[in-house]
Amino acid sequence: MKSLYQKYADILVNYSTGVKKGDLVSIKAESHLAEPLVKEIYKLVLENGAHPLVRIGMPSLNELFIKYSNDEQLDFVDEMSKLEYEKVNKLISIGSPLNVKSMANVDSNKMAKRSKATRILSQTMLKRASEGELDWVIADFPTHALAQEAKMSLDDYTEFLIQSCYLDLENPKEKWVEIGKEQKRTVSILDGTKKIRIKGEKTDIEFSVENRKWISCDGKNNFPDGEIFTSPVENSANGEIFFDFPAIYRGNMATNISLKLENGKVVEAKADTGEDFLLSMLNMDEGSRFVGEIAIGTNERVKNVTGNILFDEKIGGSIHMALGASYPETGGKNVSGLHWDIIKNMKNNSLIYADDKLIYKDGLFTI
C-alpha cells in the first residue's frame, strides 16, 4: 500500500502535470519542511524518464529582500528565472510555510512594486500553459504554520488536507476524474452565456462573459481543487459586491471588503480592517483595479475558512472574484502583477443568474 506522500506525489506527477519521458520538471518547495513530499515527487519524475530541477526556498529571504532592496533591485528580474519559466515543461510548486505572517509588516508599496516587476514570470507561465507548452500545479504540505492559521492541530490539519484532496481514497485520481466530468457538464451549459449577475448580501453585480470560456478545475492546476471559473470582459463589471470572508494576501488581511465597480474598474473600496493594504494592492498597476476572474467553489469537503486561499477559494457554496491578472485560456486580457482571490459566502439568500436564468441558489447549482 502506498504511503500518504507516495499517493500525493503520484497524483501531482501522473495526473495533475502528466510528467513524461524527456520533460524538464521544475519542483519548487517553499521550505525544507516539504522534503518528504519533494523526495517522492523527485523519485517519480526520475522513474518517468524526466529531468527534475529542484528549488528549495528560504522563506526568511523574502522578508529581507523587501526590507533592504532599493528601487533598482525591486525592478530587477534575473535571467535565470526568466529562462526557467521559458523552458520547463512541468512546474510543481509546494507551499510549506514556516510563518504565514512573515510578510505582514513589510512595506506594502515595495511589495506591490516587486509584484509588478515579477509579473513577467507569471505571464510567461500562463501564456505557455494556454498554448499547451507547460503544465503546472500548486499544492501544499501540512505545516504548523498552516495549522495554526486554520486554528487546528497539525494532525487535524493534515487530516483536513487529506480529506480535501480525496487522498483518503484508494484511487483519488478516479474521484477527480468524476468531479471533472460533472463540472464539465456545468461548464458546457455556461459556455455561450453572455451575462452573469450575482445577488446577495450588499451585492448586486453584473459581468459580461460573452465569448469567454469557462474552465472546470479538477486537480490539474491546484490541489486540492473544485471550482469553475472564467475571466469576464474587462470593461463589463458594474455594481457592488461584499465579501464576508477574510481576504488574505501575502500575510496581510482585510475583512468585510466592499467594492463598487463601474465599467469593469473598482471605483470605491472599503474594508473594516486592512483597508490601507487593500488600497495599496488596488493601486499596484494599471490592471489591478479590474476583475481577472469570477469563480464558483464546488469542493464540499472544504467547509470553513482556513486562511489558506488554495483551500478557501474551493469552499462549496462560495464564490470568489480575483482582482488583477486574468487567465489567457479563458480569453481574458487583463494584465497585472496582482491576482488576489477574494471569497464570498453564497449559502444564504444568494443567487446567480446566467442570461437572466437562475442557475444557482444558496450555495447550490439549480441546473
MARKELO-274199 format. One record per residue (C-alpha): residue number from 0; residue in one letter; chain; x negated, y negated, z negated. Coordinates in steps of 0.05 Angstrom, whole numbers, plus 5000, padded with zeros to 4 digits. Example, Ala and Ser with C-alpha at 12.3 -4.5 7.8 and 13.67 -1.06 7.14 Angstrom:
BEGIN
+------+------+-------+------+------+------+
: resi : resn : chain :    X :    Y :    Z :
+------+------+-------+------+------+------+
:    0 :    A :     A : 4754 : 5090 : 4844 :
:    1 :    S :     A : 4727 : 5021 : 4857 :
+------+------+-------+------+------+------+
END
This chain:
BEGIN
+------+------+-------+------+------+------+
: resi : resn : chain :    X :    Y :    Z :
+------+------+-------+------+------+------+
:    0 :    M :     A : 5000 : 5000 : 5000 :
:    1 :    K :     A : 4974 : 4931 : 5018 :
:    2 :    S :     A : 4958 : 4882 : 4963 :
:    3 :    L :     A : 4994 : 4815 : 4960 :
:    4 :    Y :     A : 4937 : 4777 : 4993 :
:    5 :    Q :     A : 4927 : 4831 : 5046 :
:    6 :    K :     A : 5001 : 4825 : 5063 :
:    7 :    Y :     A : 4997 : 4748 : 5061 :
:    8 :    A :     A : 4936 : 4747 : 5106 :
:    9 :    D :     A : 4967 : 4797 : 5155 :
:   10 :    I :     A : 5028 : 4753 : 5168 :
:   11 :    L :     A : 4985 : 4689 : 5175 :
:   12 :    V :     A : 4936 : 4722 : 5224 :
:   13 :    N :     A : 4980 : 4771 : 5262 :
:   14 :    Y :     A : 5048 : 4736 : 5261 :
:   15 :    S :     A : 5040 : 4661 : 5249 :
:   16 :    T :     A : 4980 : 4649 : 5294 :
:   17 :    G :     A : 4973 : 4715 : 5332 :
:   18 :    V :     A : 4897 : 4718 : 5329 :
:   19 :    K :     A : 4869 : 4760 : 5386 :
:   20 :    K :     A : 4801 : 4781 : 5413 :
:   21 :    G :     A : 4756 : 4723 : 5432 :
:   22 :    D :     A : 4795 : 4669 : 5394 :
:   23 :    L :     A : 4757 : 4615 : 5356 :
:   24 :    V :     A : 4793 : 4613 : 5290 :
:   25 :    S :     A : 4785 : 4555 : 5240 :
:   26 :    I :     A : 4801 : 4577 : 5169 :
:   27 :    K :     A : 4806 : 4517 : 5123 :
:   28 :    A :     A : 4816 : 4521 : 5048 :
:   29 :    E :     A : 4828 : 4461 : 5003 :
:   30 :    S :     A : 4784 : 4490 : 4948 :
:   31 :    H :     A : 4747 : 4552 : 4926 :
:   32 :    L :     A : 4808 : 4576 : 4888 :
:   33 :    A :     A : 4836 : 4605 : 4952 :
:   34 :    E :     A : 4778 : 4653 : 4960 :
:   35 :    P :     A : 4818 : 4717 : 4951 :
:   36 :    L :     A : 4864 : 4698 : 5009 :
:   37 :    V :     A : 4809 : 4669 : 5052 :
:   38 :    K :     A : 4770 : 4734 : 5047 :
:   39 :    E :     A : 4829 : 4775 : 5071 :
:   40 :    I :     A : 4842 : 4727 : 5128 :
:   41 :    Y :     A : 4768 : 4729 : 5147 :
:   42 :    K :     A : 4767 : 4805 : 5149 :
:   43 :    L :     A : 4829 : 4809 : 5193 :
:   44 :    V :     A : 4802 : 4756 : 5241 :
:   45 :    L :     A : 4739 : 4798 : 5249 :
:   46 :    E :     A : 4779 : 4863 : 5257 :
:   47 :    N :     A : 4819 : 4829 : 5313 :
:   48 :    G :     A : 4754 : 4814 : 5350 :
:   49 :    A :     A : 4758 : 4739 : 5340 :
:   50 :    H :     A : 4707 : 4688 : 5314 :
:   51 :    P :     A : 4721 : 4658 : 5245 :
:   52 :    L :     A : 4698 : 4588 : 5227 :
:   53 :    V :     A : 4707 : 4577 : 5152 :
:   54 :    R :     A : 4713 : 4509 : 5117 :
:   55 :    I :     A : 4720 : 4508 : 5041 :
:   56 :    G :     A : 4734 : 4438 : 5013 :
:   57 :    M :     A : 4713 : 4400 : 4951 :
:   58 :    P :     A : 4776 : 4360 : 4934 :
:   59 :    S :     A : 4739 : 4310 : 4890 :
:   60 :    L :     A : 4703 : 4284 : 4951 :
:   61 :    N :     A : 4768 : 4256 : 4980 :
:   62 :    E :     A : 4777 : 4211 : 4919 :
:   63 :    L :     A : 4704 : 4189 : 4921 :
:   64 :    F :     A : 4709 : 4173 : 4995 :
:   65 :    I :     A : 4769 : 4127 : 4987 :
:   66 :    K :     A : 4738 : 4094 : 4926 :
:   67 :    Y :     A : 4669 : 4079 : 4954 :
:   68 :    S :     A : 4678 : 4075 : 5030 :
:   69 :    N :     A : 4675 : 4009 : 5068 :
:   70 :    D :     A : 4718 : 3989 : 5128 :
:   71 :    E :     A : 4668 : 4018 : 5178 :
:   72 :    Q :     A : 4667 : 4084 : 5142 :
:   73 :    L :     A : 4743 : 4086 : 5136 :
:   74 :    D :     A : 4749 : 4078 : 5211 :
:   75 :    F :     A : 4695 : 4130 : 5228 :
:   76 :    V :     A : 4715 : 4200 : 5251 :
:   77 :    D :     A : 4655 : 4246 : 5263 :
:   78 :    E :     A : 4646 : 4280 : 5330 :
:   79 :    M :     A : 4641 : 4349 : 5298 :
:   80 :    S :     A : 4711 : 4344 : 5270 :
:   81 :    K :     A : 4737 : 4320 : 5337 :
:   82 :    L :     A : 4703 : 4378 : 5372 :
:   83 :    E :     A : 4733 : 4429 : 5325 :
:   84 :    Y :     A : 4804 : 4404 : 5339 :
:   85 :    E :     A : 4789 : 4404 : 5413 :
:   86 :    K :     A : 4760 : 4475 : 5416 :
:   87 :    V :     A : 4791 : 4522 : 5365 :
:   88 :    N :     A : 4847 : 4568 : 5389 :
:   89 :    K :     A : 4876 : 4581 : 5320 :
:   90 :    L :     A : 4879 : 4539 : 5257 :
:   91 :    I :     A : 4897 : 4569 : 5189 :
:   92 :    S :     A : 4898 : 4518 : 5133 :
:   93 :    I :     A : 4906 : 4539 : 5060 :
:   94 :    G :     A : 4926 : 4489 : 5007 :
:   95 :    S :     A : 4896 : 4505 : 4939 :
:   96 :    P :     A : 4892 : 4440 : 4898 :
:   97 :    L :     A : 4856 : 4434 : 4832 :
:   98 :    N :     A : 4893 : 4370 : 4816 :
:   99 :    V :     A : 4953 : 4346 : 4855 :
:  100 :    K :     A : 4947 : 4276 : 4825 :
:  101 :    S :     A : 4874 : 4263 : 4843 :
:  102 :    M :     A : 4894 : 4211 : 4895 :
:  103 :    A :     A : 4949 : 4178 : 4855 :
:  104 :    N :     A : 4908 : 4117 : 4834 :
:  105 :    V :     A : 4866 : 4105 : 4895 :
:  106 :    D :     A : 4874 : 4042 : 4937 :
:  107 :    S :     A : 4936 : 4057 : 4980 :
:  108 :    N :     A : 4915 : 4006 : 5033 :
:  109 :    K :     A : 4849 : 4041 : 5042 :
:  110 :    M :     A : 4884 : 4108 : 5044 :
:  111 :    A :     A : 4931 : 4080 : 5098 :
:  112 :    K :     A : 4871 : 4055 : 5138 :
:  113 :    R :     A : 4838 : 4123 : 5134 :
:  114 :    S :     A : 4902 : 4158 : 5156 :
:  115 :    K :     A : 4907 : 4112 : 5216 :
:  116 :    A :     A : 4835 : 4129 : 5236 :
:  117 :    T :     A : 4843 : 4204 : 5229 :
:  118 :    R :     A : 4909 : 4208 : 5266 :
:  119 :    I :     A : 4868 : 4225 : 5329 :
:  120 :    L :     A : 4856 : 4294 : 5298 :
:  121 :    S :     A : 4930 : 4308 : 5285 :
:  122 :    Q :     A : 4948 : 4281 : 5353 :
:  123 :    T :     A : 4898 : 4328 : 5386 :
:  124 :    M :     A : 4925 : 4387 : 5346 :
:  125 :    L :     A : 4998 : 4372 : 5362 :
:  126 :    K :     A : 4984 : 4359 : 5436 :
:  127 :    R :     A : 4945 : 4423 : 5445 :
:  128 :    A :     A : 4998 : 4462 : 5406 :
:  129 :    S :     A : 5053 : 4434 : 5451 :
:  130 :    E :     A : 5012 : 4456 : 5512 :
:  131 :    G :     A : 5002 : 4527 : 5485 :
:  132 :    E :     A : 4927 : 4519 : 5474 :
:  133 :    L :     A : 4928 : 4522 : 5398 :
:  134 :    D :     A : 4968 : 4560 : 5345 :
:  135 :    W :     A : 4967 : 4532 : 5274 :
:  136 :    V :     A : 4996 : 4548 : 5207 :
:  137 :    I :     A : 4995 : 4515 : 5138 :
:  138 :    A :     A : 5003 : 4558 : 5076 :
:  139 :    D :     A : 4988 : 4553 : 5002 :
:  140 :    F :     A : 4951 : 4593 : 4950 :
:  141 :    P :     A : 4982 : 4590 : 4880 :
:  142 :    T :     A : 4940 : 4548 : 4832 :
:  143 :    H :     A : 4950 : 4520 : 4762 :
:  144 :    A :     A : 4958 : 4450 : 4792 :
:  145 :    L :     A : 5016 : 4471 : 4837 :
:  146 :    A :     A : 5047 : 4510 : 4780 :
:  147 :    Q :     A : 5043 : 4450 : 4732 :
:  148 :    E :     A : 5073 : 4404 : 4784 :
:  149 :    A :     A : 5131 : 4453 : 4792 :
:  150 :    K :     A : 5137 : 4458 : 4716 :
:  151 :    M :     A : 5123 : 4533 : 4718 :
:  152 :    S :     A : 5071 : 4581 : 4691 :
:  153 :    L :     A : 5021 : 4606 : 4742 :
:  154 :    D :     A : 5054 : 4675 : 4741 :
:  155 :    D :     A : 5122 : 4645 : 4752 :
:  156 :    Y :     A : 5097 : 4601 : 4808 :
:  157 :    T :     A : 5062 : 4659 : 4842 :
:  158 :    E :     A : 5127 : 4698 : 4839 :
:  159 :    F :     A : 5164 : 4638 : 4867 :
:  160 :    L :     A : 5114 : 4635 : 4926 :
:  161 :    I :     A : 5122 : 4710 : 4938 :
:  162 :    Q :     A : 5198 : 4704 : 4939 :
:  163 :    S :     A : 5199 : 4641 : 4983 :
:  164 :    C :     A : 5154 : 4675 : 5034 :
:  165 :    Y :     A : 5192 : 4742 : 5031 :
:  166 :    L :     A : 5125 : 4774 : 5012 :
:  167 :    D :     A : 5164 : 4818 : 4964 :
:  168 :    L :     A : 5190 : 4857 : 5024 :
:  169 :    E :     A : 5151 : 4916 : 5052 :
:  170 :    N :     A : 5151 : 4883 : 5121 :
:  171 :    P :     A : 5161 : 4808 : 5114 :
:  172 :    K :     A : 5149 : 4798 : 5188 :
:  173 :    E :     A : 5215 : 4834 : 5204 :
:  174 :    K :     A : 5252 : 4785 : 5158 :
:  175 :    W :     A : 5221 : 4724 : 5191 :
:  176 :    V :     A : 5239 : 4751 : 5260 :
:  177 :    E :     A : 5311 : 4760 : 5236 :
:  178 :    I :     A : 5311 : 4688 : 5208 :
:  179 :    G :     A : 5284 : 4663 : 5274 :
:  180 :    K :     A : 5340 : 4697 : 5313 :
:  181 :    E :     A : 5395 : 4665 : 5270 :
:  182 :    Q :     A : 5363 : 4596 : 5272 :
:  183 :    K :     A : 5353 : 4600 : 5347 :
:  184 :    R :     A : 5428 : 4612 : 5354 :
:  185 :    T :     A : 5440 : 4546 : 5317 :
:  186 :    V :     A : 5387 : 4512 : 5358 :
:  187 :    S :     A : 5419 : 4536 : 5423 :
:  188 :    I :     A : 5483 : 4501 : 5401 :
:  189 :    L :     A : 5448 : 4436 : 5383 :
:  190 :    D :     A : 5405 : 4433 : 5446 :
:  191 :    G :     A : 5441 : 4387 : 5493 :
:  192 :    T :     A : 5472 : 4347 : 5437 :
:  193 :    K :     A : 5468 : 4272 : 5447 :
:  194 :    K :     A : 5483 : 4244 : 5378 :
:  195 :    I :     A : 5474 : 4265 : 5305 :
:  196 :    R :     A : 5510 : 4230 : 5248 :
:  197 :    I :     A : 5495 : 4243 : 5175 :
:  198 :    K :     A : 5542 : 4222 : 5119 :
:  199 :    G :     A : 5534 : 4229 : 5044 :
:  200 :    E :     A : 5517 : 4191 : 4981 :
:  201 :    K :     A : 5498 : 4120 : 5001 :
:  202 :    T :     A : 5486 : 4148 : 5070 :
:  203 :    D :     A : 5516 : 4137 : 5139 :
:  204 :    I :     A : 5465 : 4140 : 5194 :
:  205 :    E :     A : 5464 : 4159 : 5268 :
:  206 :    F :     A : 5408 : 4183 : 5314 :
:  207 :    S :     A : 5405 : 4196 : 5388 :
:  208 :    V :     A : 5376 : 4264 : 5404 :
:  209 :    E :     A : 5392 : 4262 : 5478 :
:  210 :    N :     A : 5342 : 4301 : 5519 :
:  211 :    R :     A : 5305 : 4322 : 5456 :
:  212 :    K :     A : 5290 : 4394 : 5439 :
:  213 :    W :     A : 5309 : 4427 : 5373 :
:  214 :    I :     A : 5258 : 4474 : 5343 :
:  215 :    S :     A : 5270 : 4535 : 5299 :
:  216 :    C :     A : 5217 : 4543 : 5245 :
:  217 :    D :     A : 5209 : 4616 : 5226 :
:  218 :    G :     A : 5139 : 4621 : 5196 :
:  219 :    K :     A : 5097 : 4602 : 5256 :
:  220 :    N :     A : 5071 : 4533 : 5233 :
:  221 :    N :     A : 5090 : 4532 : 5159 :
:  222 :    F :     A : 5090 : 4589 : 5109 :
:  223 :    P :     A : 5139 : 4593 : 5077 :
:  224 :    D :     A : 5186 : 4565 : 5128 :
:  225 :    G :     A : 5260 : 4556 : 5140 :
:  226 :    E :     A : 5284 : 4495 : 5178 :
:  227 :    I :     A : 5308 : 4469 : 5244 :
:  228 :    F :     A : 5285 : 4401 : 5269 :
:  229 :    T :     A : 5279 : 4352 : 5326 :
:  230 :    S :     A : 5249 : 4283 : 5338 :
:  231 :    P :     A : 5303 : 4231 : 5350 :
:  232 :    V :     A : 5298 : 4179 : 5405 :
:  233 :    E :     A : 5250 : 4128 : 5377 :
:  234 :    N :     A : 5295 : 4066 : 5380 :
:  235 :    S :     A : 5360 : 4100 : 5363 :
:  236 :    A :     A : 5367 : 4106 : 5287 :
:  237 :    N :     A : 5419 : 4059 : 5258 :
:  238 :    G :     A : 5449 : 4058 : 5189 :
:  239 :    E :     A : 5430 : 4072 : 5117 :
:  240 :    I :     A : 5404 : 4134 : 5082 :
:  241 :    F :     A : 5390 : 4150 : 5009 :
:  242 :    F :     A : 5341 : 4204 : 4985 :
:  243 :    D :     A : 5356 : 4231 : 4916 :
:  244 :    F :     A : 5298 : 4280 : 4913 :
:  245 :    P :     A : 5229 : 4252 : 4892 :
:  246 :    A :     A : 5185 : 4235 : 4952 :
:  247 :    I :     A : 5113 : 4255 : 4942 :
:  248 :    Y :     A : 5056 : 4237 : 4989 :
:  249 :    R :     A : 4982 : 4248 : 4975 :
:  250 :    G :     A : 4992 : 4249 : 4900 :
:  251 :    N :     A : 5037 : 4188 : 4897 :
:  252 :    M :     A : 5112 : 4190 : 4883 :
:  253 :    A :     A : 5171 : 4146 : 4900 :
:  254 :    T :     A : 5241 : 4161 : 4872 :
:  255 :    N :     A : 5311 : 4144 : 4896 :
:  256 :    I :     A : 5289 : 4116 : 4963 :
:  257 :    S :     A : 5340 : 4075 : 5002 :
:  258 :    L :     A : 5326 : 4057 : 5074 :
:  259 :    K :     A : 5362 : 4014 : 5125 :
:  260 :    L :     A : 5346 : 4025 : 5198 :
:  261 :    E :     A : 5361 : 3983 : 5258 :
:  262 :    N :     A : 5345 : 4004 : 5329 :
:  263 :    G :     A : 5301 : 4060 : 5302 :
:  264 :    K :     A : 5260 : 4018 : 5254 :
:  265 :    V :     A : 5262 : 4014 : 5178 :
:  266 :    V :     A : 5280 : 3942 : 5164 :
:  267 :    E :     A : 5294 : 3949 : 5089 :
:  268 :    A :     A : 5263 : 3998 : 5040 :
:  269 :    K :     A : 5275 : 4004 : 4965 :
:  270 :    A :     A : 5256 : 4054 : 4912 :
:  271 :    D :     A : 5267 : 4058 : 4837 :
:  272 :    T :     A : 5194 : 4076 : 4826 :
:  273 :    G :     A : 5135 : 4076 : 4874 :
:  274 :    E :     A : 5164 : 4020 : 4918 :
:  275 :    D :     A : 5096 : 3986 : 4928 :
:  276 :    F :     A : 5066 : 4052 : 4953 :
:  277 :    L :     A : 5126 : 4064 : 4998 :
:  278 :    L :     A : 5118 : 3996 : 5030 :
:  279 :    S :     A : 5043 : 4005 : 5039 :
:  280 :    M :     A : 5056 : 4070 : 5077 :
:  281 :    L :     A : 5110 : 4037 : 5119 :
:  282 :    N :     A : 5061 : 3983 : 5138 :
:  283 :    M :     A : 5006 : 4033 : 5157 :
:  284 :    D :     A : 5011 : 4022 : 5232 :
:  285 :    E :     A : 5059 : 4004 : 5288 :
:  286 :    G :     A : 5093 : 4072 : 5286 :
:  287 :    S :     A : 5101 : 4084 : 5212 :
:  288 :    R :     A : 5169 : 4049 : 5205 :
:  289 :    F :     A : 5201 : 4095 : 5258 :
:  290 :    V :     A : 5231 : 4164 : 5249 :
:  291 :    G :     A : 5187 : 4221 : 5274 :
:  292 :    E :     A : 5232 : 4279 : 5252 :
:  293 :    I :     A : 5301 : 4297 : 5227 :
:  294 :    A :     A : 5308 : 4367 : 5199 :
:  295 :    I :     A : 5355 : 4414 : 5162 :
:  296 :    G :     A : 5326 : 4461 : 5109 :
:  297 :    T :     A : 5350 : 4533 : 5111 :
:  298 :    N :     A : 5308 : 4574 : 5061 :
:  299 :    E :     A : 5358 : 4597 : 5009 :
:  300 :    R :     A : 5302 : 4624 : 4965 :
:  301 :    V :     A : 5276 : 4554 : 4954 :
:  302 :    K :     A : 5327 : 4522 : 4909 :
:  303 :    N :     A : 5294 : 4466 : 4869 :
:  304 :    V :     A : 5242 : 4412 : 4879 :
:  305 :    T :     A : 5172 : 4435 : 4860 :
:  306 :    G :     A : 5133 : 4373 : 4881 :
:  307 :    N :     A : 5102 : 4411 : 4939 :
:  308 :    I :     A : 5130 : 4387 : 5006 :
:  309 :    L :     A : 5111 : 4453 : 5040 :
:  310 :    F :     A : 5165 : 4486 : 4999 :
:  311 :    D :     A : 5212 : 4429 : 4982 :
:  312 :    E :     A : 5228 : 4409 : 5053 :
:  313 :    K :     A : 5254 : 4480 : 5065 :
:  314 :    I :     A : 5305 : 4478 : 5008 :
:  315 :    G :     A : 5370 : 4509 : 5032 :
:  316 :    G :     A : 5424 : 4456 : 5031 :
:  317 :    S :     A : 5378 : 4397 : 5043 :
:  318 :    I :     A : 5355 : 4353 : 5100 :
:  319 :    H :     A : 5291 : 4315 : 5108 :
:  320 :    M :     A : 5271 : 4256 : 5150 :
:  321 :    A :     A : 5199 : 4242 : 5168 :
:  322 :    L :     A : 5174 : 4171 : 5176 :
:  323 :    G :     A : 5118 : 4164 : 5226 :
:  324 :    A :     A : 5089 : 4213 : 5277 :
:  325 :    S :     A : 5137 : 4256 : 5318 :
:  326 :    Y :     A : 5125 : 4324 : 5349 :
:  327 :    P :     A : 5109 : 4325 : 5424 :
:  328 :    E :     A : 5142 : 4394 : 5434 :
:  329 :    T :     A : 5209 : 4362 : 5417 :
:  330 :    G :     A : 5199 : 4306 : 5467 :
:  331 :    G :     A : 5181 : 4258 : 5411 :
:  332 :    K :     A : 5136 : 4199 : 5430 :
:  333 :    N :     A : 5124 : 4162 : 5364 :
:  334 :    V :     A : 5051 : 4157 : 5345 :
:  335 :    S :     A : 5028 : 4142 : 5274 :
:  336 :    G :     A : 4977 : 4162 : 5221 :
:  337 :    L :     A : 5037 : 4174 : 5176 :
:  338 :    H :     A : 5082 : 4235 : 5174 :
:  339 :    W :     A : 5119 : 4231 : 5108 :
:  340 :    D :     A : 5176 : 4280 : 5098 :
:  341 :    I :     A : 5229 : 4253 : 5050 :
:  342 :    I :     A : 5283 : 4300 : 5025 :
:  343 :    K :     A : 5358 : 4291 : 5013 :
:  344 :    N :     A : 5405 : 4339 : 4976 :
:  345 :    M :     A : 5464 : 4356 : 5021 :
:  346 :    K :     A : 5502 : 4405 : 4976 :
:  347 :    N :     A : 5554 : 4356 : 4951 :
:  348 :    N :     A : 5601 : 4311 : 4992 :
:  349 :    S :     A : 5554 : 4312 : 5052 :
:  350 :    L :     A : 5570 : 4321 : 5126 :
:  351 :    I :     A : 5532 : 4326 : 5192 :
:  352 :    Y :     A : 5565 : 4314 : 5259 :
:  353 :    A :     A : 5538 : 4331 : 5328 :
:  354 :    D :     A : 5572 : 4290 : 5382 :
:  355 :    D :     A : 5628 : 4276 : 5332 :
:  356 :    K :     A : 5639 : 4350 : 5318 :
:  357 :    L :     A : 5629 : 4373 : 5246 :
:  358 :    I :     A : 5572 : 4424 : 5244 :
:  359 :    Y :     A : 5550 : 4422 : 5171 :
:  360 :    K :     A : 5586 : 4411 : 5105 :
:  361 :    D :     A : 5560 : 4411 : 5034 :
:  362 :    G :     A : 5496 : 4449 : 5049 :
:  363 :    L :     A : 5522 : 4500 : 5099 :
:  364 :    F :     A : 5530 : 4503 : 5174 :
:  365 :    T :     A : 5601 : 4508 : 5199 :
:  366 :    I :     A : 5581 : 4533 : 5269 :
+------+------+-------+------+------+------+
END
